[in-house]
């Protein structure tokens, strides 16, 4: 579930909202908090997979969008 913060500064980076939710999911997961594992280890175990995919898709859409702009200017 996306989280929005009124008093938070704008990140300004692409996919900032999904990035924030993905990061929060990993850092607040029992795998990190209770088991003491690194977020990267928990990610390999499949935790927060939906947000990982969403973040990847968002970043990929930015790449596709940029490459489409440049393709129109090639002669």
N, C-alpha and C positions, 0 to 999 in steps of 0.2 A: 504494500500500500504506500503510495507516494506521501512524503512528508514535506510540508511547506512551512517555512519560518518567516514571520513578518519582520523581525528585527535583524535578520541575517543579511550580510552584504552579498551582492550579486557576484557570482563566480565569474561570469563572462566567458567561460570556456564552452565549447560545444558539448552538448549532452550533460550539462551540469546537474540537472535534476536527477537524472538516472544515475549519474556518477555518485551523487550524494547518497541516494537510497541504497545503492550497491555497497558502498563503503560502510554505511550504518548497519546494514544487514550482516555483513561479515564481522564487524567489530562487536556487535551486540549478540552474536550467536553463542549458544552454550559451548560450542566447540572451542571458541576463543576464551570466553569468560570462565567456564567451569573446568574445561580440560586443559587450559593453558597453552593451546597450540597457536601457531602463527596463522594469520588470516590466509596466507598462501597455502598452508597445509589443509585448512578447512575447505578452501576452494577446490583443491584436488579431490576432496572427498565428496564433492557435489553439492555442498551447501550454497544457498542463494543462487542456484543455477538459473532461475527465471530472470533475475535481475542481471546476471552476467550476460545472458543472451540478449536482453534488451539493450544493454550498454554497447555490446558488440554491434548489434544491428543499427543503433543510432550512429555510432562512429563510422560504420561502413556506408551508411546513407550520405554522410558528409563527404566521404571520398568519392562516391559515385556522382554526387552533385557537382563537386569541383571538377572532376574529369569531364563531365558533360559540357561544362562551360568552355573548357580549353579545346575540346574536339570541334566545336563550331568555328573556331578561329584558324584552324589548320587549312592550308591550301595545297 
